[in-house]
Amino acid sequence: MKLTLLFIINLLFFVSFSVNAQKETAVKDTLKVKNNKYGLRVGIDLSRPIKTLVNEDFTGFEIMADYRITHRFYIAGEFGNDKDQQIETNLSSSTQGSYIKIGADFNAYNNWVGMNNAIIAGLRYGYSSFNQELTSFSIYTGDPTFPGTIIQETKSYKGLSTHWIEFVLGVKTEIINNLFLSITLQLKNKISEDIPENFDNLYIPGFNKTNDYNDFGIGFSYGISYLIPFYKK
């Protein structure tokens, strides 16, 4: 009886050891498989078409792309065009132009085997070329009893440009094979800016709205993109 019990215990131990060994071998074999996809990922920023539909004062689009160069680093960039109308109590103006942003992303997320998600930290150099058009403005009097006169006069400012540096934080999730959804936060700082004579840049394509207090700006994007895999590594 004791020998039978010992045999059963040894058999169970052997089976357990064999199963664990097979699992370890399967994991090692899986790790040897080339599951990391390298290729070009191209998409669009969904927030701009949505904003175009709900805001009659705005029209815009943006194309985004990245290319994986190492396990964690990507070359990345965006290209777009914006048209925005600014209607304030004392002026009315519009801005139209294009922009490009070029830089790199670092994936801080350690994926499991077969996964392609990302937590992105990135840096961009941004450049925008645009035109401003001032259509009406009021003359400031300093006396609330006598408000300023509204001047209906169109002034065009062409060939303006702005340069900035942009820090990017974001998440990219593969929802189905090679199709990704992403959300990013962009923190921007102007380096140089062409300012119209006797006016200011209220909106800069790619940089978004500006303010009188500092050179910083902020932006968001919600993207959908597709990965064109070239090879696995």
Secondary structure, DSSP 8 states (H G I E B T S, - for coil): -HHHHHHHHHHHHHHHHHHHHHHHHHHHHHHHS---EEEEEEEEETHHHHHHHH-TTEEEEEEEEEEE-SSSEEEEEEEEEEEEEEE-SSEEEEEEEEEEEEEEEEE-----TT---EEEEEEEEEEEEEEEEEEEEE---S-TTS---EEEEEEEEEEEEEEEEEEEEEEEEEEETTEEEEEEEEEEEEEEE---TT---SEETTTEE--SS-SEEEEEEEEEEEEEEEEE-
